[in-house]
Amino acid sequence: MPELRKDPILGRWIIIAKERGKRPTDFIVDRGDVKGGFCPLCSGNEKTTPAEVLSYSSQERSPNSPGWDLRVVPNKYPALVIEGNLDKMGEGLYDKMNGIGAHEVIIETPRHDEVFAYLPQNRMLNVLHAYRDRLIDLAHDPRFRYVMVFKNHGKAAGASLEHSHSQLIALPILPRMIVSELQGSKIYYKYKERCIFCDIIYQELKEKSRIVCENEEFLVITPFAPRSPFEMWVLPKRHSSAYISMNDNQFTLLTAIFSECLRRLDKCIANAPYNFVLHTSPLRSQPLDHFHWHFEIVPKLTQIAGFEWGSGFYINPTPPEDAAKYLREAEL
């Protein structure tokens, strides 16, 4: 029989369509055609991108030249622009403001043939460090309230370039999803005087049925009410509301477990398209007792159609307990 499951943080209901019971081999992934040809993100083509705002290199080099390990550049076609004032205004009952923000591309490797899940550990560590460094820098701009860090992997997940990259968008307002998480977790904290994410971690470690992998500092689970088959959350075991607060050892351990869970997904469903998003506290926020930073990894394996758009429900044909078992048992 199908199950209705409620997300304990957002109050969002999910339908687990057990009778469909999809296994990893049941999902058909459109790998897409490899375009080839010129790539603006490859080493040697630095002049085709806007000037870098951050780069890491193990050798001496001039800015915007080859020899880099990672580059961060403004998006050539930004969703929001950094120049100007917000100029908030109203038109009757409608509110609007100028589209001020920052839109940047994190070029994760100089090599076109490297896939994020299989990046060498030092390269993936660079990527996670770059997220921190850009969050810290963009927090100096008082116009920005939040920085959304995300990755689109695969055509079905919205990736427009084959070269491995992720993005960030600095926003002058808090995103609706983050507001909902902050409100939901605060309500729980007021009632129980505990962080709901910490309680989730405690329960998942006790039950073990939805654990994908873990190490000393981090836990990867398939959430109780997942929107998508094989959805995973990467959570720090110790309470922390801000991604930027991690120390070097935690970054190293996050790199290892992030790489492991994505490789497990690839072993279960080769070339699965996915999005991941960093959920962290708002810019310049004080430490929050009720909120817990984390990554959410959402494979794009099902269609969002009329029922989902109209109801706000998601239909998931793979129970998270089954997904976690497949992921745990994947041979790396």
N, C-alpha and C positions, 0 to 999 in steps of 0.2 A: 504494500500500500504506500502511496506517496506520503511524504511528511512535509508539514509546514514548520520551518525553523525560524526563530527570531534572533536577529543580531542583538547581543546584549548591550552594545554601545550605542548604536544608532536607532534601535527599535525597528529595523528594516526586516521584512519577512521574505524568506526564500523558500521556494518549492524544491524539495529534493525528490526528483522523479525516479524512485527506486526501481519501478518496473522496467524502465529503460535500461538501467544498469550498465552504462557504457564503460567498457574496458579501454585501456590505452590504444589498442589496435583498432578500435571502432572509430577513432577520430581520423578524418581525412584532412590532411594538411596540404594546402596549395603552396608548394614551394616557390612558385613564381619563376619567371624567366630571369636568369642572370643577365643584366643589361650590359655589363662590361663598358668599355670605352673610357672616356675622360672622367676622372673623379676629382672634384675640387678639394676633397679632404685628404687626399694622399700626400705623402711627403714629396716635396718638389713643386707642389702647386700652391704654395702659401700665398702668392700674390693674387690668387683668385678669390680669397676670402677676405673679409674685413680684418683689420689689424688685431692681433691676439691681445687679450686682456690678462691672460695667465698662460704660462707654459712651464713644463718640467723637462729637464734634459740632463743627461749624465755626462755631457761634454760641453765645451765652450761653443757658443753659437750667437749669431746676431738675431735680434727679434725678427720674426716673420721670414725665417730661412730654414732650410732642412737641418736635421740633427736633433729634432725634438723627440721626446717620448710621449708627451701629451700636450695638446693645445686647447685653449678655450677662446672662442671668437664670438663676436656678436652675430646673431642670425642675419643673413643677407636680406631675408624677407620677414622682418619681425612682426609678431602679433601685436606688440606694444613698442613704443619708441621712448628713448630715454630723455630726449630733449623736450623742455617745456614745463608748464605748470598744470596742475590738475584742473583748476577752474571748475569746481563743482557747481552745479546749477540745477534748477528745476524748471520743468515745463508743465505747469499744472500739477497733476499728481505724479508725473514722471520725473525721475532723477537721472542725471547723466554727468559725466566728467570727461576730460580729455583722456585719450588712451596712452597714459604715461606708464612706463615700466621698463624692464630690461628683458631681452630675449637672447639667450646665449646657447652656443653649441659646444659641448664637451667632446672633442675628437679624441677617442680613447686610445688610439694606436696609430702609428704612421703607416701600418701595413693594411692593405685593402683586404687581405685574405684571412685576417684574424677575426674570430667570432668571440663575442663578449664572454660567454660562459666558459670558454677555453683559453682566455687570456692568461699568460704567465702571471703568477701571483704578484710580482712587482708592478705589472701594468694595471691590474685590477686595483691594487692598493693605491696607485696614483689616481685612479678615477675617484675612489672614495675620498681621498684627501682633497681632490679638486672640488668636490661638492662642499666640503667643510670650508675651504678657503674662499670660495665664491659667496657662500652664505655670510661669512664674517665680513667680507668686503662690502657686499650690498647692504648690509645692516647699517652702514654709515650714512646711507641716503634716507633722510627722514620721510621722504614721500612713499617709501615702500614699507608694507606691513607684513608681507609674506613672500617667500621664495619657494615656488613649486619646482622640485627636481624630479625628472621623469625620463623614462626610456621607452621608445617604441621599437620593438624588435620584430621584423617581418612585415610583409606587405599588409596582411590582414590586421596588424596592430597599428598601422599608420606610418610605418617607416617609408620615407620617400627617397632615401639614399641607402645604398648597400653597405657602405663603409661604416664600421661600428662607431656609434656615437650616441650620446644622450643629450638632454637639453635641460634648461631651466628658464623659468619665467618669473621675474620679480613683479609683484602685484601691489597696487595701492590700496587694495581691500583684501579681507580675509576670504578665501574660497569657501563656498557653502559646505563642502564636505568637511573641511577642518573645523568650521564653526559647529557643525553637528557633532563631531567627535568631541570637541572641547565641552560642549553643553551636556552631551550624554554622559561623559566620564565625570563631569562635575556633579551632576545629579546623583550618580552612584556614590561618589565620595562623600557628599553631604549626608547621605543615608547611612553608609557603612563605615565612613572614615578610613577607607582603603582605596587604593588605585585599582580600577577595574581591570586594567591590563596586567597588573601584578597578580590579581586573583585568577585571571585567565591562565597565566603562566603556571601558577601553583597547581591549578586543576589539571591542566594538560600534562604536566610532569607526573602527576599522580595517576591519571587515567591511561596515558601513553598511547591511546588509540589513534590520535591525530598528530603525533610527532613524526616529522620527516627526518630531522637530524639535529644534533646539538653539540656544543662544546662548552668550555668553562664559562663563557660569557654570553653566548647567544643560543636561542632556540628558534627552530623553524617548524611551524605547524601548518596544517590545513585547517582553516578556521571552522567553527561549528556551523556557521550559516554562510557558506561561500557563494559568491555570485557566479563563479565560473568553475567548471571542472579543473581540478589540480591547482586551484588558487592557493597561494602560500603567503604566510606572514613571517617576516624575520624580526624577532624581538630581542632586545637586550634583557638578560635575566635580572640585572640589577636596575632598580628604578632610575630613570632619567628622562626628562622631558625634552632635552635639546640634543640633537645630533652632534652639534659642534663641541659638546662637553667630553667626548671620548678621548682617552689617552692612546699612546702609541700601541700598547699591547692589545687594546680593544679593537683598534683599526686592523691590526694584523689578524685577529681572530674573526672579525667580521668579514674580511676578505676571504678567508678560508671557507667559511660556512656559506657565504653568498655564492661563491664559485661552485661549491658542492651541490647546493640545492638546484641551481640552474642546470648543472650537468645531469643531475638525476631526472629533471624534467625532460631534458633532451634524450636521455636513454629510454624513457617511457614513451615519449612522442617526439620522434626525430623532427627537428626544425620547427617545433611548435612556436607560433607567433605569440608574443606576450607584451604586456606593458608592466613596468614597475614604477611605483611612485613612492617617494620619501614623504612620510608624515612626521613633521616635527613641530615644535612650538613656534609661535609667531616671532618675528624679528624683535630683538631687544626685550624679549619677555624675561621676567624673573623665573627661576625654577618653579615648576608647577607640580604640586603633590598629586594631582588627580589625572595628569596626562603622561603618556609614555610614548616616546618616539619609536617609529618602526617603519619598515618597508613592507609594501603590499605588492605581490607579484601576481598578476591576473592574466593567465593564458587566454587567447582569443580562439576558442574552440566551438562556440555556439553562436547562433544568430540572435540578435536583439530585435524582436519583431513587435507587432502591434500590441499584444497583450502586455509585454514588458514595459513598453513606452506608456501605455494607458494606465497600468496598475501600479507601476513602480516595483513590482515583484520581478525576481529573476527565477528562471527554471534551470535547475542544474541536474543533469542526468547521472552524475557520479557522486555518490555519498562521499564526504570528505574522509571518512574512516577507510574507505576502499582506496581512495586516491593516495592517502598517506602510506598505506601498505604497499601499493605499487611503487611509490617513490622510494620507500625504505629499501625495498628488495631489488631495486635497479642495480645492475652490476656496473661499477665505474671502472 
